[in-house]
Amino acid sequence: MTTEQNKAIVTRVNKEFIEGGNMNTFHEIFAPNFINYTAPAGTPNGPDGVLYFFNHLLKPAFPDLKVVIHDQIAEGDKVTTRKSFHATHKGEFFGVAPTNKQVVMEVIDIIELHNGKYISHWGY
C-alpha cells in the first residue's frame, strides 16, 4: 500500500467507525492480531478492547462525537494523525459525571498498517 492509501484508510476509520459507529468498517480494517499499545488500564489491548472502549466508554459519554483531522504524516506502513474529538459530555467518562458541556479532546495517533489492515496503535 502507498502512504496515501494508508492515510485514506486511517481517515476512513476515524470518520466511518469512530465518528459514525460503522461496525463493517471496523471488521474490514482491524486485523485479528491488532495490538493497542496504549489501551486504557484494565481493558484488553486487541480488537475487542477497541470495541469495548468505543461502544461502552467513549460513545455513551459523547454520543454526538465528531472527528476533525488536522494533520496526517505517513512513512512506510505508519500513519500519524493529529486530530480532535468534538462532542457534548452526556455520560460518565472514566468516573467523571456528565456535564452536558461541549468538549474538545486533542489526540495524536500512530497507526501501523499491513496490507491495508490496522495492526498496531499508539495514542496520546
N, C-alpha and C positions, 0 to 999 in steps of 0.2 A: 504494500500500500504506500502511496505517496504521503508526504507530510500534509498536503492539502486534503487528501481523502481522510486521513486520521483526524484532522481538525473538524471536518464536516461530521464525522461520527460522534465526536465529543459534543459538538453543538446539538446534534440530534438527541443525545441522551439528556442534555440539560433542558432542552425545550419540550421534547416529547415525553420523557419519563419523569424527570424531577419536577418540571412545571406542570405538565399535562397529565401525569399519572398513567401513561400508556404502558401497560404491562407487556404488550407484544414487543415494544422497543427494548425493554429490559431483557426479556428472554432471548431476543435476537442478538444482542450485543454483549452481554456479560458472559464470559467463559465460565464453565463449571468449576475451574480451578482458580478463579479470580481471588485475589487477596487484597483486602483493605488494610494497609499498614498503619492507618490512623483511625481504626474503628473505635467508637466510644467504649470506655471501660465497661465490661460486663456484657458486651454484645459480640456475637460471632464475627469473625473477620472475612467470611466468604460471602457469596451471593445472598444467602439467607439473611446475613446481618444487614446488608444494604436494604433489602426489602423491609426488614423489621424497622430500621431507622426511619425510612421514608413513610411507611404505612402506619407505624404506631407512635412515632415521636414527632417527626417534622410536620407531616401533612395535617394531623389532628390539631397541632398547635398553631399552624399557619395555613389554613385551607385555601387562601387566595394567593399563595406563593407565586411570584413571578421571578424569572431569572433574567438578569441583564449581563451579557458578556461584554466586558470592556477590552480585553486583550487575549490573544492566543499566540503562543510561540511553540513551534514544533521542530523537533530534531530527531531524526531516526524514527523510532516507534514510540516516542514520548511526546505528549502534548501538555503544556502548562497553560492553564486558563485562569485569568483574573476576572472574577465575576462578583455580582452582588445579588443577594436574595432580598426582594421587597415583599412585605406581607403585613397582615394585621394579626397581632398576637391574640388568638381566640381560644387557645387551650394551654394547659400546663406544659411546660417545656423544661426538662431537667430540674424539676422542683420549683420552677418559677410560675406562679399563678398567672392566668391570663390578665392582660392589662387593657385589651381592646385598642391598643395604640399601634400606629404604623411603625414598623421596624425595618432596618436595613442591616443585613449581615454581609460583611465583606469576606470573600472566600478566595483562596488560591488553591487550585487542584493540580496535581501532576498525575496524568493517566498514562499507563504503559499499555500499548495495544499489540496484538499479534494476529495477523490475518483479519483485521477488522473487528476484533473482539477485545473487550476490556480484560486485561489480565492482572493489573496492579493499580493501586491508588494510594496517593499520599495527599493529605489535605491540611490546610492551615487557615 
